[in-house]
Amino acid sequence: MSDTGTSATGTITTKVPARLDRLPWSRWHWTIVIGLGTVWILDGLEVTVVGNVAGRLAEDGSGLAITDAQVTGVAAALYVAGACAGALFFGWLTDRYGRKKLFLITLAVYLAATALTAVSTSAWWFFLFRFLTGFGIGGEYAAINSAIDELIPSRYRGRVDLIINGSFWLGAMAGALLSVLALNTDIFPKDIGWRLTFALGVVLGLVILLVRRNVPESPRWMFIHGKDREAEDLVTRVKREVEAETGKPLPEPETSITITQRHSIGFGTIARTVFRSYPKRAVLGLSLFIGQAFLYNAITFGFASILITFFDVPAGVTGYYFTVIAFGNFLGPLVLGPLFDTVGRRPMIAGTYIGSGVLLFATAWLFDAGRLNAVTMTACWCVVLFFASAGASSAYLTVSEIFPMETRAMAIAFFYAVGTAAGGISGPLMFAELTSSGVVGDTVLAFCAGAALMTAAGLVALFLAVRAEGRSLESVATPLSAQAALRPSPAPATTPPARPGTGRA
């Protein structure tokens, strides 16, 4: 029996989603993970480098007339603002023109902006290209998260999405260690070392661009946008590769779905779908993104400044401390990720958010009481962020799977942009002001604000999180184009004839 599905004029019945979800883990999936997941390494590198070189940029002889507060405040906020704008702009294009075209374009934007940041000679130039770097990275979020969730089998989707988003911290570790080397004035002059840290991002991005060319378009996007034949050809090719790799035939797909093909969707339809059809899910998405965005964008951009201001740690060695907390951040999704597919989304999302919030309150209390030094502060942060990073990664997973496919990239872009604008722009500006005061109580206030928002988001997830573990994307949120609910595949005798050329094994 053909396992691909049938089609009629303007309407098709397809088994592509079921065919993708039945796949065992294979080399093909590793290609996707490596090609797409590496964007978070770039983002981690960018954020960490700026935080760790802030002190050096503010020194005389750096080649830039800029202050520490401007780097961790204004430049950080502009980077996040650019990411919000890029997410919305490229998110709309991603839903309209496809995942692959956009995740190549957004990476090119990042590469150009980062290269121009490295040759900054004035503060306004630095600010402008930090904004444009964020613009490219923001576009990556929408295109990449959409493609990952649409290509990864449902039983692996939670852990893979979390680990890929958690790979941000591999970039953070690289950025922290790189900053230690680049800021060593015995090796590089003050006005050269920090530029090399940005140049490394360009080199890494070029390598990723070469790998990413081999990542396919999402078959789910293809069959809805009138490219059902290409979708069937792609899934058939993957099926044959996997069967050759495993030496076993794949089981027959269990379900099919009938949809009316469309080429685009308007903002009005997207807004009505998200807020009128799924209001509770909209509240959930906003809560998760605001909580994690405030915590990470506020604290991560300013961690080096805390060490320098309150513990007299030299600017050139803050990278060692940050490497430790970055490692804890990466371990969180790596260790806890599988539990999101087994224990379930609701208890794990709520638990990681509330747990990290409570631990952050405890850290704030210890810091206020004067019981922490640079090492113990770093240890506390490592534990807090072990849980917080898994929770933050689950925010991207959540909004990418709980809304209909036609709105997926824009939903990711919208919640990222609104949540990050609320917490990621105001966070760095407020935090830079508080930490630069040198008053312990001001920094404690910032810690408590982040902790309160994370805890509140966890309580929202406790009641509103969707049980999406192990379920196909189409069963979690029925596509807007669907003519009928996801249904069992018909028997061979009742299968309508396929459009010529679409029947595949």
Secondary structure, DSSP 8 states (H G I E B T S, - for coil): ---SEEEETTEEEE-HHHHHHT----HHHHHHHHHHHTHHHHHHHHHHHHHHHHHHHTSTTSSS---HHIIIIIIHHHHHHHHHHHHHHHHHHHHHH-HHHHHHHHHHHHHHHHHHHHT--SHHHHHHHHHHHHHHHHHHHHHHHHHHHHHS-TTTHHHHHHHHHHTHHHHHHHHHHHHHHHT-TTTS-HHHHHHHHHHHHHHHHHHHHHHHTTS---HHHHHHTT-HHHHHHHHHHHHHHHHHHHSS------EEEEEE--S---HHHHHIIIIII-HHHHHHHHHHHHHHHHHHHHHHHHHHHHHHHHH---GGGHHHHHHHHHHHHHHHHHHHHHHHHHT-HHHHHHHHHHHHHHHHHHHHHHHHTT---HHHHHHHHHHHHHHHHHHHHHHHHHHHHSS-GGGHHHHHHHHHHHHHIIIIIHHHHHHHHHHHTT-HHHHHHHHHHHHHHHHHHHHHHHHH----TT--HHHHS--TTBSS--EE---GGG-----TT----
